[in-house]
């Protein structure tokens, strides 16, 4: 009796595996039906753009693989976007190499830092912070953005910079919180309301950055004296509802 039950379970399991395998084969076969059509369509789209002159595509089971070279990292992203928007495409494998000019890491970091200084100038930029690292042309972006708009603008600027080979995006979006928004506003008023710190609001691209995450405040940016750094940290710490203050302001002189 036990043997019959075991045999029944085994038969049921084999039947389930068989049905699943058949379904997967059918799905793969359905995707593969369009491979030639997809490849021809993607190739035609690429041929219309001079920046994709050295890009090739192949398709298997609805997955497009892009190879070849482009001059800018943004072109690599654009090629994948173009392929992804083609009918019946299941996915894109982007193996394109960015073969544009090679720029020394220190020089590239300096250019990017200068470029991003004026990303999102104005009120909201006070609550965003980005830091860059460059290694062999690969740019790593750290930091936090309140809305995502500043992060996207920064990434677009990086992608269009000659010499960038790849981008690792570790920048986060601040959690939605009316509590944190209240702290941001009060912190900005408290810090910029101090007579010693008002000068940092003159250039909107170089504010004291106020990052708030679940009631915890971190200050970033550059100030001209150790006293200014101390005052900013003290003002932030005086706010009701703030759990902690981490003062990462850099003293860079006048």
N, C-alpha and C positions, 0 to 999 in steps of 0.2 A: 504493500500500500504506500509506504514511504517512498519506494523507488518510483512508483507511478507519479506521485506528486512532484518529486524532484525532476522527473522527465518532463512533466507538464510545465513546470516553471522554466526549465531550460528551453523548451520549445517556444514558450511565450517570449522569452528574452531574445532568442534568435529571430523570431518574427518581428519584434520591435526594432531590432538592429537592422533587419532587412528593409523594413518600411522606411526607417530614417535614412539609410544609405540610398534607397531609391529616390527619396525626396531631395536629398542633397545632389544626387546626380542629375535629377531633372532641373534643379535650380541652376547648377553649373552649366548644363546644356543650354538652358534658356538664355543665360548670360552670354555664352559663347556664340550664340546665333548672330549676335550683333557685332562681333569683334572686328570683322573687316569693314563694316559700315562705320564703326566708331573710329578706327584707325584712319580711314580715308578722310573723315570729317575733321578730326583733330589735325591731321597733316595739312589739310587745306586752310584751316584757321591759322596755324603757325606760319604757313607760307605767306599770308597776307601781311605779316608784321616783320619788318626788317630786323628787329632786335632778336627774333627767334630764328634767324637764318641758319644757325648751327645746332638747332634743337631737333631731335628725332623722337618719334613716338612708336611704341609697340603696344599691343593689347592682348590680354589673355583672360578669358572668363570675365570680361567687362572691366578689368583693372588696367588702367593706362599707365605705362612706364615711360617716363620722360628722361632722355639722356642728352648729352651734348654740352655745349657751353653758352654762357651769356656774359655780358659785360658788367651788369649790375645785379645785386641780390634782389632788387625789386622785380627785375625781369624774370628771375626764377620763380618768384611768387606769382607773377602775372601769368606765366605759362601754365602753372598748375591750376590757377583759377579758370583759365580758358578751357582747359581739358575737363575740369570738373563740371562745367556748365554744359557739356555736350550730352545729348540725349542718350539714355541707357548706360551711362558710365556708372560703375559700381564703386570706384575709388581711383585714387591717383597715387602712384609711387614716384616721387620727385627725386631723381638722381642727377639732376643738372648740376654742373660745376660752374661756379662763378670764376671766370678767367680774366676778369678785368685787371687794371693796374694793381701791382702789389705796393702797399703803403706800409712803412714801418709802424709797428704797434703804437709807439709813443706819439708819433705824428698823427696817426688816425684818431687816437684817443683825444688829442688836443683839438683836432678839427670838430669831432663830434661834440665835445664839451662846449665849444664855442657856439656851435649850431643849436644845441639844446638849451643854451642859456636863455634864449628868447622864445622857447616853446611855452605856449599858454600863459603869456604875460597877463597880468591883471589880478582881479580879486581871487578867483579860484586857484590860481597858481600858488597862493600862500599855503594851500592845503595839499599840495602834491610834492613828491620828492623822487628824483631819479638819480641813480649812480651807475656809472658805466665801467666795465672792465674789458680790455682788449687783449687777446692772445692769438697770435698767428692769423689775424684778420677776423677772428670770431668774436663778436661783441656780445657780452652778457649784460643784461639790463636788470638792475635791482631797484626796489623802491615800492612806493604805494601811491595810488591815484584815487581821488575821491569819487570820480564819475566814470573814468575810463577814457574820456575824450583826450586828456593830456597824454595818457599812455599811448593811445593810437597815433596821435600826431608825432610823438617822439619816435615810435617804431617806424613810421613812414619816412621820417627824416633820416633815420639810420639806414633803412633799406635802400635809399637813393644816394647814399654816400659812396663814391668810388673807393675801392679798397676793402669794403666789407664783404667777407666771404660767407658768413653765416651769422644768425642771430639766435641767442638763447634768451627767451623772455621770462624772467622771474618776477616781474613787477606785478603786484597784486592790486585788487580793487578793494577799497575800504568797505567794510560791511555797512549796509544801510542801517542808520541809527539816528533817530531824532535826539537822543541823549548826547551822542558824540557831536552832532551838528551844533548843539547848544554850546558845548565846550569849545568847539572851534571858533565860534563867533565871539564868545567871551574872552578866549585867549588872545585873539587878534586885537580886540579892543584894549585889553589889559597891556599887552606888549607894546603895541604901536601908540598907545595912549601915554606911555612913559616918555618924558622929554628927551631922555638919553637915547631912545631907540627909534624915534620918529624918522631919523635920517635914512633908515633902511627901507622905508616905504617910498623914497624918492624915485629909485629905479625899480619899476615893477618887475623886472626880470630877475632881481636879486633880493627877494624878500627873505625874512626869517621864515623857514618852512615849518609849519605847525601840523604834525601828523598825530591824529587821534585814533586810537583803536580800543574800543570797549573801555573808555575812561582813562586809558593810559596815554600820556602825551610824550612825544619825542620831538625835539627841536633840531632841525638841520639848517645848514647854510653857513655863511661866513660873516664874521663881525670884525671890527677893527681893533678891538681891545678885549683883554680878559675881563675887565670890569663890565663891558657891555654883555658879554656872555653870562656873567654871573647875574646881572640884573634881569636878563631875559628868563633865565631859569627860575629865579626867585618869583618873578611876576606870574609865570605859569603855575608855580607851586601854590600860589595864593588863591587859585580858583576853587570855589566849592564844587564838589563832585568829581574832582580829579584824584585818581587812585595813586598815580606815580608820575614822575617827570624824569625823562632821560635827556640830558643836555649834550647833544652831539655837535653843537656849533663849533666851527673852527675859527681860530683867531689868526687872521691873515694880515693885519696891519692896515693902515690907512690907505 
